[in-house]
Amino acid sequence: MVKRKRMKSQMAVILMTMLFFAGTHSVQAEPRDTLRLTIDKALEIAMSDNLNIKIADAELERVDYLKKENWYMLLPSVNGSAQYTNNILKPVFFSDFFPGGKMEVGSTHSYAVGGTLQVPLLSFALYKNIELSELEMKSALESARTTKLDLVAQVKNSFYGIIMIEESLKVLEQSYKNAMESASNIKNMYEKGLASEYDKIRSEVAARNIMPTLTQARNGLELAKMQLKILLSLKMDTPIAAEGSFSMFENEINNFQRDLSFTFDMNSSLKSMEIQLEKMNKSFELIHSQRLPMLAGFANYQLQMQSNEFSFNNSWSNSLAMGISLQIPIFNKLSVSMKEKQTQVVIRKMEYQRDLIRENLSLSAQNSINEMTRAKIQLESDKEAARQAKKGYEIAKVRYSTGVGTVLELNDTEVALTRSQLNLNQTLYDFLKAKNEFERVLGTENISKQ
């Protein structure tokens, strides 16, 4: 008996110690603060931290160095050289005035140090390369803008997707709450003999059937938050919360007018194609410049010495020469002509592609307008359906409690109420998504809150 009491007291001490350390650990391991995001804040983080933006910035830096490299090609180039030669068999000079008709010239060891200066004076190819590098920078800037526009659309769609799921979760949670209340009321009525066992079972099953959808929506919310974290280059363990609601966008939808005027002058895909066409025309000019002469200046300086002994005691002599060289292409086996024809074909193909892009953009823009128009019309229908469904559900509850209605009628009205509210959220999200796509197609750089 005494041993049992002692063991109990020891166990109590151990449990108290464990609870103390557990409490201490919970105080030390505080959860990380939740990052609360508005659409403006999310876009600001994306523009500074997204990896695709950083990749685009790195490409801009690379092209800037390329442009400087082509400009530096216009500067003089200086090369130095040093040479040692051991004349094992010396060169000979032939003449009938020498015994045997020849005479060795030079020394066994020879040393030479020289330098060469070259300056391009007239080179059309260099100038065309500089123009091409300017267009390369222009293309890189447009590519960076494309990356930004795509990222803006993705962040907005992801952010509003989170809000839609959260709004839908509220609807499902309310639906589950209503179903549980109905099941509890019917159970009480069954226990008092006012409801059948069938009604009791039916109501409990209806409540349980909501749980899988509720769980799926919660999982979808976590997945949507993970996608937004990837776009913002946040760590996966960073808790985030999207602040906002769809109610603020209803006025914008109501004020939407179908007859929008738009142009594609700022569309990134079209501008990129125009730049590529310009680059291809410059490439044609670069190829054509191979038919033109090249003029360059040069200067050669040489310091040399020879000796039969491996030494540097003899006197050194130097020489300097300056001049101009002119290269004139005469015949290049028609390679330049074939390259020109190939480039002309590529230019014609790119012009067709540009026209095709413009047609596809018209289709995409019109499709976005149609989708926004549909959402605007659908919104009024969904709002009215939600009001009617709410009223029908309240009537069905009263009818069942008074014994006039059936449990099937009650369940049907509750399901209709949930579906109408979910449809309303989906319609609002569809409008915002279509609006984002329309802005992306137009190429507008509005990255502020919609």
FILUMNU-850208 format. One record per residue (C-alpha): residue in one letter; x, y, z. Coordinates in nm, 3 decimals, m for minus. Example, Ala and Ser with C-alpha at 12.3 -4.5 7.8 and 13.67 -1.06 7.14 Angstrom:
@type:A; X:1.230; Y:m0.450; Z:0.780
@type:S; X:1.367; Y:m0.106; Z:0.714
This chain:
@type:M; X:0.000; Y:0.000; Z:0.000
@type:V; X:0.284; Y:0.233; Z:0.094
@type:K; X:0.468; Y:0.139; Z:m0.228
@type:R; X:0.162; Y:0.219; Z:m0.435
@type:K; X:0.127; Y:0.561; Z:m0.274
@type:R; X:0.496; Y:0.627; Z:m0.330
@type:M; X:0.469; Y:0.524; Z:m0.694
@type:K; X:0.166; Y:0.747; Z:m0.742
@type:S; X:0.350; Y:1.042; Z:m0.589
@type:Q; X:0.651; Y:0.980; Z:m0.814
@type:M; X:0.428; Y:0.961; Z:m1.121
@type:A; X:0.264; Y:1.287; Z:m1.018
@type:V; X:0.604; Y:1.456; Z:m0.989
@type:I; X:0.707; Y:1.325; Z:m1.333
@type:L; X:0.384; Y:1.446; Z:m1.492
@type:M; X:0.421; Y:1.789; Z:m1.329
@type:T; X:0.779; Y:1.813; Z:m1.459
@type:M; X:0.673; Y:1.715; Z:m1.814
@type:L; X:0.391; Y:1.967; Z:m1.812
@type:F; X:0.629; Y:2.238; Z:m1.690
@type:F; X:0.881; Y:2.178; Z:m1.969
@type:A; X:0.603; Y:2.144; Z:m2.226
@type:G; X:0.465; Y:2.478; Z:m2.114
@type:T; X:0.811; Y:2.635; Z:m2.128
@type:H; X:0.865; Y:2.499; Z:m2.481
@type:S; X:0.528; Y:2.632; Z:m2.599
@type:V; X:0.620; Y:2.978; Z:m2.472
@type:Q; X:0.956; Y:2.972; Z:m2.649
@type:A; X:0.824; Y:2.831; Z:m2.981
@type:E; X:0.580; Y:3.106; Z:m3.064
@type:P; X:0.411; Y:3.075; Z:m3.404
@type:R; X:0.534; Y:3.302; Z:m3.680
@type:D; X:0.338; Y:3.619; Z:m3.745
@type:T; X:0.088; Y:3.591; Z:m4.026
@type:L; X:0.173; Y:3.800; Z:m4.332
@type:R; X:m0.142; Y:3.989; Z:m4.417
@type:L; X:m0.162; Y:4.073; Z:m4.785
@type:T; X:m0.368; Y:4.319; Z:m4.980
@type:I; X:m0.358; Y:4.302; Z:m5.359
@type:D; X:m0.125; Y:4.605; Z:m5.364
@type:K; X:0.110; Y:4.448; Z:m5.110
@type:A; X:0.114; Y:4.117; Z:m5.298
@type:L; X:0.203; Y:4.290; Z:m5.625
@type:E; X:0.473; Y:4.497; Z:m5.455
@type:I; X:0.639; Y:4.184; Z:m5.315
@type:A; X:0.609; Y:4.003; Z:m5.649
@type:M; X:0.772; Y:4.288; Z:m5.840
@type:S; X:1.074; Y:4.286; Z:m5.607
@type:D; X:1.119; Y:3.920; Z:m5.507
@type:N; X:0.978; Y:3.701; Z:m5.783
@type:L; X:1.249; Y:3.487; Z:m5.944
@type:N; X:1.123; Y:3.545; Z:m6.298
@type:I; X:1.162; Y:3.920; Z:m6.244
@type:K; X:1.518; Y:3.865; Z:m6.123
@type:I; X:1.592; Y:3.648; Z:m6.428
@type:A; X:1.463; Y:3.925; Z:m6.654
@type:D; X:1.681; Y:4.180; Z:m6.473
@type:A; X:1.985; Y:3.956; Z:m6.516
@type:E; X:1.912; Y:3.931; Z:m6.891
@type:L; X:1.895; Y:4.311; Z:m6.912
@type:E; X:2.234; Y:4.332; Z:m6.745
@type:R; X:2.380; Y:4.080; Z:m6.991
@type:V; X:2.247; Y:4.269; Z:m7.294
@type:D; X:2.384; Y:4.595; Z:m7.156
@type:Y; X:2.733; Y:4.441; Z:m7.149
@type:L; X:2.678; Y:4.314; Z:m7.505
@type:K; X:2.593; Y:4.665; Z:m7.623
@type:K; X:2.907; Y:4.806; Z:m7.458
@type:E; X:3.115; Y:4.530; Z:m7.617
@type:N; X:3.001; Y:4.628; Z:m7.966
@type:W; X:3.073; Y:4.994; Z:m7.898
@type:Y; X:3.422; Y:4.904; Z:m7.774
@type:M; X:3.491; Y:4.735; Z:m8.109
@type:L; X:3.538; Y:5.088; Z:m8.250
@type:L; X:3.835; Y:5.150; Z:m8.020
@type:P; X:4.192; Y:5.077; Z:m8.134
@type:S; X:4.331; Y:4.734; Z:m8.056
@type:V; X:4.691; Y:4.694; Z:m7.937
@type:N; X:4.876; Y:4.363; Z:m7.937
@type:G; X:5.228; Y:4.287; Z:m7.816
@type:S; X:5.456; Y:3.998; Z:m7.911
@type:A; X:5.796; Y:3.858; Z:m7.814
@type:Q; X:5.991; Y:3.596; Z:m8.008
@type:Y; X:6.318; Y:3.406; Z:m7.966
@type:T; X:6.463; Y:3.207; Z:m8.260
@type:N; X:6.757; Y:2.964; Z:m8.261
@type:N; X:6.886; Y:2.937; Z:m8.616
@type:I; X:7.024; Y:2.583; Z:m8.607
@type:L; X:7.083; Y:2.605; Z:m8.985
@type:K; X:7.120; Y:2.968; Z:m9.075
@type:P; X:6.945; Y:3.108; Z:m9.380
@type:V; X:7.163; Y:3.160; Z:m9.687
@type:F; X:7.192; Y:3.428; Z:m9.950
@type:F; X:7.274; Y:3.311; Z:m10.305
@type:S; X:7.504; Y:3.511; Z:m10.532
@type:D; X:7.776; Y:3.440; Z:m10.789
@type:F; X:8.002; Y:3.686; Z:m10.607
@type:F; X:8.039; Y:3.456; Z:m10.304
@type:P; X:8.265; Y:3.150; Z:m10.291
@type:G; X:8.047; Y:2.851; Z:m10.361
@type:G; X:7.766; Y:3.079; Z:m10.478
@type:K; X:7.610; Y:3.129; Z:m10.135
@type:M; X:7.667; Y:3.288; Z:m9.799
@type:E; X:7.510; Y:3.233; Z:m9.458
@type:V; X:7.336; Y:3.535; Z:m9.313
@type:G; X:7.213; Y:3.617; Z:m8.966
@type:S; X:7.319; Y:3.494; Z:m8.625
@type:T; X:7.255; Y:3.182; Z:m8.425
@type:H; X:7.027; Y:3.357; Z:m8.177
@type:S; X:6.773; Y:3.622; Z:m8.263
@type:Y; X:6.535; Y:3.817; Z:m8.041
@type:A; X:6.237; Y:4.028; Z:m8.141
@type:V; X:5.985; Y:4.234; Z:m7.944
@type:G; X:5.701; Y:4.404; Z:m8.129
@type:G; X:5.368; Y:4.578; Z:m8.101
@type:T; X:5.076; Y:4.622; Z:m8.340
@type:L; X:4.807; Y:4.890; Z:m8.338
@type:Q; X:4.489; Y:4.851; Z:m8.547
@type:V; X:4.211; Y:5.109; Z:m8.582
@type:P; X:3.889; Y:5.047; Z:m8.777
@type:L; X:3.828; Y:5.355; Z:m8.987
@type:L; X:3.534; Y:5.244; Z:m9.200
@type:S; X:3.346; Y:4.920; Z:m9.127
@type:F; X:2.975; Y:4.902; Z:m9.199
@type:A; X:2.955; Y:4.562; Z:m9.028
@type:L; X:3.064; Y:4.713; Z:m8.696
@type:Y; X:2.803; Y:4.988; Z:m8.720
@type:K; X:2.529; Y:4.735; Z:m8.797
@type:N; X:2.635; Y:4.522; Z:m8.501
@type:I; X:2.602; Y:4.827; Z:m8.278
@type:E; X:2.251; Y:4.890; Z:m8.411
@type:L; X:2.166; Y:4.525; Z:m8.353
@type:S; X:2.284; Y:4.545; Z:m7.993
@type:E; X:2.057; Y:4.848; Z:m7.942
@type:L; X:1.765; Y:4.640; Z:m8.070
@type:E; X:1.876; Y:4.352; Z:m7.847
@type:M; X:1.844; Y:4.583; Z:m7.547
@type:K; X:1.502; Y:4.695; Z:m7.669
@type:S; X:1.397; Y:4.332; Z:m7.701
@type:A; X:1.524; Y:4.249; Z:m7.350
@type:L; X:1.330; Y:4.543; Z:m7.206
@type:E; X:1.011; Y:4.426; Z:m7.377
@type:S; X:1.072; Y:4.072; Z:m7.256
@type:A; X:1.106; Y:4.202; Z:m6.901
@type:R; X:0.779; Y:4.392; Z:m6.944
@type:T; X:0.613; Y:4.074; Z:m7.068
@type:T; X:0.734; Y:3.892; Z:m6.759
@type:K; X:0.593; Y:4.167; Z:m6.540
@type:L; X:0.254; Y:4.172; Z:m6.713
@type:D; X:0.220; Y:3.794; Z:m6.691
@type:L; X:0.319; Y:3.802; Z:m6.326
@type:V; X:0.065; Y:4.074; Z:m6.248
@type:A; X:m0.214; Y:3.866; Z:m6.405
@type:Q; X:m0.102; Y:3.551; Z:m6.221
@type:V; X:m0.078; Y:3.726; Z:m5.883
@type:K; X:m0.421; Y:3.887; Z:m5.925
@type:N; X:m0.585; Y:3.561; Z:m6.031
@type:S; X:m0.421; Y:3.374; Z:m5.744
@type:F; X:m0.509; Y:3.642; Z:m5.489
@type:Y; X:m0.872; Y:3.664; Z:m5.595
@type:G; X:m0.886; Y:3.285; Z:m5.614
@type:I; X:m0.796; Y:3.272; Z:m5.244
@type:I; X:m1.070; Y:3.524; Z:m5.165
@type:M; X:m1.323; Y:3.322; Z:m5.367
@type:I; X:m1.235; Y:3.001; Z:m5.183
@type:E; X:m1.254; Y:3.177; Z:m4.847
@type:E; X:m1.595; Y:3.319; Z:m4.937
@type:S; X:m1.706; Y:2.972; Z:m5.049
@type:L; X:m1.575; Y:2.823; Z:m4.726
@type:K; X:m1.797; Y:3.062; Z:m4.530
@type:V; X:m2.094; Y:2.946; Z:m4.736
@type:L; X:m2.012; Y:2.579; Z:m4.681
@type:E; X:m1.950; Y:2.628; Z:m4.310
@type:Q; X:m2.285; Y:2.805; Z:m4.279
@type:S; X:m2.446; Y:2.526; Z:m4.478
@type:Y; X:m2.293; Y:2.269; Z:m4.245
@type:K; X:m2.411; Y:2.469; Z:m3.944
@type:N; X:m2.765; Y:2.485; Z:m4.086
@type:A; X:m2.763; Y:2.112; Z:m4.159
@type:M; X:m2.644; Y:2.031; Z:m3.808
@type:E; X:m2.911; Y:2.254; Z:m3.655
@type:S; X:m3.176; Y:2.085; Z:m3.867
@type:A; X:m3.046; Y:1.741; Z:m3.772
@type:S; X:m3.048; Y:1.837; Z:m3.403
@type:N; X:m3.402; Y:1.976; Z:m3.421
@type:I; X:m3.532; Y:1.670; Z:m3.605
@type:K; X:m3.360; Y:1.442; Z:m3.353
@type:N; X:m3.537; Y:1.624; Z:m3.069
@type:M; X:m3.867; Y:1.596; Z:m3.256
@type:Y; X:m3.802; Y:1.224; Z:m3.312
@type:E; X:m3.738; Y:1.168; Z:m2.942
@type:K; X:m4.071; Y:1.340; Z:m2.869
@type:G; X:m4.249; Y:1.133; Z:m3.132
@type:L; X:m4.305; Y:1.429; Z:m3.365
@type:A; X:m4.074; Y:1.308; Z:m3.646
@type:S; X:m4.007; Y:0.975; Z:m3.810
@type:E; X:m3.684; Y:0.782; Z:m3.784
@type:Y; X:m3.644; Y:0.820; Z:m4.160
@type:D; X:m3.642; Y:1.200; Z:m4.124
@type:K; X:m3.385; Y:1.175; Z:m3.844
@type:I; X:m3.153; Y:0.954; Z:m4.053
@type:R; X:m3.202; Y:1.162; Z:m4.364
@type:S; X:m3.109; Y:1.487; Z:m4.186
@type:E; X:m2.798; Y:1.334; Z:m4.028
@type:V; X:m2.680; Y:1.197; Z:m4.364
@type:A; X:m2.737; Y:1.536; Z:m4.528
@type:A; X:m2.515; Y:1.701; Z:m4.265
@type:R; X:m2.241; Y:1.442; Z:m4.302
@type:N; X:m2.244; Y:1.473; Z:m4.682
@type:I; X:m2.126; Y:1.835; Z:m4.652
@type:M; X:m1.804; Y:1.742; Z:m4.470
@type:P; X:m1.611; Y:1.604; Z:m4.775
@type:T; X:m1.687; Y:1.921; Z:m4.974
@type:L; X:m1.582; Y:2.134; Z:m4.679
@type:T; X:m1.257; Y:1.942; Z:m4.641
@type:Q; X:m1.189; Y:1.966; Z:m5.014
@type:A; X:m1.242; Y:2.344; Z:m5.004
@type:R; X:m1.000; Y:2.380; Z:m4.712
@type:N; X:m0.738; Y:2.178; Z:m4.900
@type:G; X:m0.799; Y:2.394; Z:m5.206
@type:L; X:m0.743; Y:2.706; Z:m4.997
@type:E; X:m0.406; Y:2.577; Z:m4.874
@type:L; X:m0.304; Y:2.489; Z:m5.230
@type:A; X:m0.406; Y:2.836; Z:m5.354
@type:K; X:m0.200; Y:2.997; Z:m5.078
@type:M; X:0.100; Y:2.783; Z:m5.173
@type:Q; X:0.068; Y:2.897; Z:m5.535
@type:L; X:0.062; Y:3.261; Z:m5.424
@type:K; X:0.368; Y:3.203; Z:m5.204
@type:I; X:0.555; Y:3.066; Z:m5.506
@type:L; X:0.463; Y:3.374; Z:m5.710
@type:L; X:0.582; Y:3.600; Z:m5.428
@type:S; X:0.894; Y:3.386; Z:m5.364
@type:L; X:0.792; Y:3.338; Z:m5.001
@type:K; X:0.893; Y:3.042; Z:m4.790
@type:M; X:0.634; Y:2.767; Z:m4.777
@type:D; X:0.612; Y:2.783; Z:m4.398
@type:T; X:0.521; Y:3.154; Z:m4.403
@type:P; X:0.155; Y:3.192; Z:m4.295
@type:I; X:m0.035; Y:3.438; Z:m4.516
@type:A; X:m0.383; Y:3.586; Z:m4.518
@type:A; X:m0.549; Y:3.762; Z:m4.811
@type:E; X:m0.744; Y:4.069; Z:m4.704
@type:G; X:m1.042; Y:4.174; Z:m4.912
@type:S; X:m1.385; Y:4.065; Z:m5.025
@type:F; X:m1.585; Y:4.043; Z:m5.345
@type:S; X:m1.847; Y:4.289; Z:m5.227
@type:M; X:m1.622; Y:4.586; Z:m5.316
@type:F; X:m1.623; Y:4.484; Z:m5.685
@type:E; X:m2.000; Y:4.471; Z:m5.740
@type:N; X:m2.021; Y:4.840; Z:m5.834
@type:E; X:m1.740; Y:4.794; Z:m6.084
@type:I; X:m1.925; Y:4.504; Z:m6.245
@type:N; X:m2.250; Y:4.699; Z:m6.255
@type:N; X:m2.076; Y:4.994; Z:m6.424
@type:F; X:m1.912; Y:4.776; Z:m6.687
@type:Q; X:m2.004; Y:4.865; Z:m7.047
@type:R; X:m1.969; Y:4.616; Z:m7.330
@type:D; X:m1.878; Y:4.871; Z:m7.601
@type:L; X:m1.512; Y:4.912; Z:m7.499
@type:S; X:m1.264; Y:5.067; Z:m7.740
@type:F; X:m0.921; Y:4.912; Z:m7.743
@type:T; X:m0.598; Y:4.889; Z:m7.941
@type:F; X:m0.306; Y:4.648; Z:m7.926
@type:D; X:m0.029; Y:4.908; Z:m7.955
@type:M; X:0.095; Y:4.815; Z:m7.607
@type:N; X:0.048; Y:4.441; Z:m7.637
@type:S; X:0.375; Y:4.280; Z:m7.540
@type:S; X:0.361; Y:3.988; Z:m7.784
@type:L; X:0.292; Y:4.221; Z:m8.077
@type:K; X:0.564; Y:4.466; Z:m7.972
@type:S; X:0.813; Y:4.180; Z:m7.933
@type:M; X:0.732; Y:4.060; Z:m8.283
@type:E; X:0.780; Y:4.412; Z:m8.420
@type:I; X:1.122; Y:4.429; Z:m8.252
@type:Q; X:1.215; Y:4.089; Z:m8.394
@type:L; X:1.118; Y:4.211; Z:m8.741
@type:E; X:1.332; Y:4.520; Z:m8.694
@type:K; X:1.624; Y:4.302; Z:m8.582
@type:M; X:1.583; Y:4.079; Z:m8.886
@type:N; X:1.590; Y:4.381; Z:m9.118
@type:K; X:1.911; Y:4.495; Z:m8.949
@type:S; X:2.052; Y:4.146; Z:m8.995
@type:F; X:1.976; Y:4.176; Z:m9.365
@type:E; X:2.166; Y:4.506; Z:m9.373
@type:L; X:2.454; Y:4.341; Z:m9.185
@type:I; X:2.474; Y:4.063; Z:m9.442
@type:H; X:2.455; Y:4.315; Z:m9.724
@type:S; X:2.746; Y:4.511; Z:m9.568
@type:Q; X:2.972; Y:4.216; Z:m9.649
@type:R; X:2.965; Y:4.342; Z:m10.010
@type:L; X:3.116; Y:4.675; Z:m9.903
@type:P; X:3.488; Y:4.757; Z:m9.857
@type:M; X:3.655; Y:4.786; Z:m9.517
@type:L; X:3.913; Y:5.049; Z:m9.429
@type:A; X:4.148; Y:5.019; Z:m9.132
@type:G; X:4.461; Y:5.190; Z:m9.007
@type:F; X:4.758; Y:5.006; Z:m8.861
@type:A; X:5.098; Y:5.065; Z:m8.701
@type:N; X:5.374; Y:4.810; Z:m8.641
@type:Y; X:5.675; Y:4.864; Z:m8.415
@type:Q; X:5.957; Y:4.607; Z:m8.376
@type:L; X:6.269; Y:4.593; Z:m8.158
@type:Q; X:6.516; Y:4.315; Z:m8.252
@type:M; X:6.869; Y:4.187; Z:m8.193
@type:Q; X:7.086; Y:3.896; Z:m8.316
@type:S; X:7.392; Y:3.728; Z:m8.161
@type:N; X:7.596; Y:3.415; Z:m8.211
@type:E; X:7.617; Y:3.383; Z:m7.834
@type:F; X:7.317; Y:3.345; Z:m7.605
@type:S; X:7.344; Y:3.694; Z:m7.464
@type:F; X:7.188; Y:4.040; Z:m7.488
@type:N; X:7.511; Y:4.238; Z:m7.518
@type:N; X:7.475; Y:4.341; Z:m7.882
@type:S; X:7.294; Y:4.656; Z:m7.981
@type:W; X:6.921; Y:4.652; Z:m8.047
@type:S; X:6.762; Y:4.796; Z:m8.358
@type:N; X:6.405; Y:4.913; Z:m8.397
@type:S; X:6.162; Y:4.974; Z:m8.681
@type:L; X:5.823; Y:5.145; Z:m8.714
@type:A; X:5.569; Y:5.122; Z:m8.994
@type:M; X:5.227; Y:5.285; Z:m9.031
@type:G; X:4.970; Y:5.252; Z:m9.303
@type:I; X:4.611; Y:5.203; Z:m9.419
@type:S; X:4.461; Y:4.879; Z:m9.543
@type:L; X:4.161; Y:4.853; Z:m9.771
@type:Q; X:3.975; Y:4.525; Z:m9.820
@type:I; X:3.740; Y:4.501; Z:m10.117
@type:P; X:3.526; Y:4.186; Z:m10.156
@type:I; X:3.524; Y:4.077; Z:m10.520
@type:F; X:3.384; Y:3.725; Z:m10.531
@type:N; X:3.249; Y:3.526; Z:m10.235
@type:K; X:3.099; Y:3.225; Z:m10.417
@type:L; X:2.746; Y:3.380; Z:m10.398
@type:S; X:2.724; Y:3.299; Z:m10.024
@type:V; X:2.621; Y:3.656; Z:m9.937
@type:S; X:2.346; Y:3.651; Z:m10.198
@type:M; X:2.205; Y:3.322; Z:m10.060
@type:K; X:2.214; Y:3.455; Z:m9.703
@type:E; X:2.024; Y:3.764; Z:m9.815
@type:K; X:1.754; Y:3.553; Z:m9.977
@type:Q; X:1.721; Y:3.337; Z:m9.665
@type:T; X:1.682; Y:3.646; Z:m9.449
@type:Q; X:1.418; Y:3.789; Z:m9.680
@type:V; X:1.217; Y:3.468; Z:m9.650
@type:V; X:1.242; Y:3.482; Z:m9.269
@type:I; X:1.124; Y:3.845; Z:m9.274
@type:R; X:0.824; Y:3.754; Z:m9.485
@type:K; X:0.740; Y:3.464; Z:m9.252
@type:M; X:0.760; Y:3.690; Z:m8.946
@type:E; X:0.525; Y:3.940; Z:m9.111
@type:Y; X:0.269; Y:3.661; Z:m9.150
@type:Q; X:0.319; Y:3.567; Z:m8.785
@type:R; X:0.265; Y:3.929; Z:m8.681
@type:D; X:m0.067; Y:3.940; Z:m8.866
@type:L; X:m0.168; Y:3.609; Z:m8.706
@type:I; X:m0.085; Y:3.742; Z:m8.359
@type:R; X:m0.299; Y:4.050; Z:m8.422
@type:E; X:m0.596; Y:3.833; Z:m8.525
@type:N; X:m0.558; Y:3.611; Z:m8.218
@type:L; X:m0.538; Y:3.917; Z:m7.994
@type:S; X:m0.865; Y:4.047; Z:m8.138
@type:L; X:m1.025; Y:3.713; Z:m8.060
@type:S; X:m0.885; Y:3.706; Z:m7.704
@type:A; X:m0.995; Y:4.062; Z:m7.630
@type:Q; X:m1.345; Y:4.002; Z:m7.761
@type:N; X:m1.369; Y:3.677; Z:m7.566
@type:S; X:m1.273; Y:3.863; Z:m7.244
@type:I; X:m1.538; Y:4.128; Z:m7.313
@type:N; X:m1.798; Y:3.858; Z:m7.374
@type:E; X:m1.701; Y:3.684; Z:m7.051
@type:M; X:m1.728; Y:4.009; Z:m6.852
@type:T; X:m2.066; Y:4.078; Z:m7.012
@type:R; X:m2.185; Y:3.728; Z:m6.925
@type:A; X:m2.067; Y:3.769; Z:m6.567
@type:K; X:m2.249; Y:4.101; Z:m6.534
@type:I; X:m2.576; Y:3.949; Z:m6.656
@type:Q; X:m2.521; Y:3.635; Z:m6.452
@type:L; X:m2.452; Y:3.837; Z:m6.138
@type:E; X:m2.802; Y:3.980; Z:m6.121
@type:S; X:m2.949; Y:3.636; Z:m6.177
@type:D; X:m2.727; Y:3.481; Z:m5.908
@type:K; X:m2.811; Y:3.754; Z:m5.655
@type:E; X:m3.182; Y:3.707; Z:m5.714
@type:A; X:m3.143; Y:3.329; Z:m5.697
@type:A; X:m2.958; Y:3.362; Z:m5.364
@type:R; X:m3.235; Y:3.583; Z:m5.223
@type:Q; X:m3.505; Y:3.343; Z:m5.338
@type:A; X:m3.314; Y:3.040; Z:m5.210
@type:K; X:m3.271; Y:3.204; Z:m4.869
@type:K; X:m3.641; Y:3.279; Z:m4.852
@type:G; X:m3.730; Y:2.927; Z:m4.968
@type:Y; X:m3.507; Y:2.774; Z:m4.701
@type:E; X:m3.671; Y:2.979; Z:m4.425
@type:I; X:m4.018; Y:2.878; Z:m4.550
@type:A; X:m3.918; Y:2.512; Z:m4.566
@type:K; X:m3.794; Y:2.523; Z:m4.205
@type:V; X:m4.126; Y:2.667; Z:m4.088
@type:R; X:m4.324; Y:2.419; Z:m4.298
@type:Y; X:m4.136; Y:2.122; Z:m4.155
@type:S; X:m4.159; Y:2.243; Z:m3.794
@type:T; X:m4.537; Y:2.278; Z:m3.831
@type:G; X:m4.566; Y:1.932; Z:m3.987
@type:V; X:m4.668; Y:2.055; Z:m4.333
@type:G; X:m4.336; Y:2.008; Z:m4.514
@type:T; X:m4.106; Y:1.709; Z:m4.554
@type:V; X:m3.740; Y:1.656; Z:m4.473
@type:L; X:m3.667; Y:1.615; Z:m4.846
@type:E; X:m3.811; Y:1.959; Z:m4.909
@type:L; X:m3.597; Y:2.104; Z:m4.629
@type:N; X:m3.278; Y:1.940; Z:m4.762
@type:D; X:m3.348; Y:2.049; Z:m5.119
@type:T; X:m3.393; Y:2.414; Z:m5.020
@type:E; X:m3.074; Y:2.405; Z:m4.812
@type:V; X:m2.877; Y:2.260; Z:m5.104
@type:A; X:m3.028; Y:2.519; Z:m5.339
@type:L; X:m2.926; Y:2.798; Z:m5.099
@type:T; X:m2.567; Y:2.674; Z:m5.083
@type:R; X:m2.541; Y:2.630; Z:m5.461
@type:S; X:m2.680; Y:2.978; Z:m5.533
@type:Q; X:m2.430; Y:3.144; Z:m5.297
@type:L; X:m2.140; Y:2.946; Z:m5.443
@type:N; X:m2.250; Y:3.040; Z:m5.795
@type:L; X:m2.253; Y:3.406; Z:m5.692
@type:N; X:m1.891; Y:3.387; Z:m5.573
@type:Q; X:m1.784; Y:3.205; Z:m5.889
@type:T; X:m1.948; Y:3.469; Z:m6.110
@type:L; X:m1.763; Y:3.749; Z:m5.931
@type:Y; X:m1.434; Y:3.564; Z:m5.970
@type:D; X:m1.502; Y:3.495; Z:m6.339
@type:F; X:m1.550; Y:3.869; Z:m6.401
@type:L; X:m1.224; Y:3.961; Z:m6.227
@type:K; X:m1.034; Y:3.688; Z:m6.409
@type:A; X:m1.170; Y:3.802; Z:m6.747
@type:K; X:m1.081; Y:4.163; Z:m6.660
@type:N; X:m0.724; Y:4.059; Z:m6.576
@type:E; X:m0.694; Y:3.874; Z:m6.907
@type:F; X:m0.833; Y:4.173; Z:m7.097
@type:E; X:m0.574; Y:4.405; Z:m6.939
@type:R; X:m0.296; Y:4.155; Z:m7.015
@type:V; X:m0.402; Y:4.134; Z:m7.381
@type:L; X:m0.403; Y:4.513; Z:m7.411
@type:G; X:m0.063; Y:4.528; Z:m7.241
@type:T; X:m0.161; Y:4.788; Z:m6.983
@type:E; X:0.090; Y:4.821; Z:m6.701
@type:N; X:m0.159; Y:4.893; Z:m6.426
@type:I; X:m0.028; Y:4.701; Z:m6.126
@type:S; X:m0.237; Y:4.875; Z:m5.864
@type:K; X:m0.549; Y:4.737; Z:m5.706
@type:Q; X:m0.831; Y:4.676; Z:m5.946
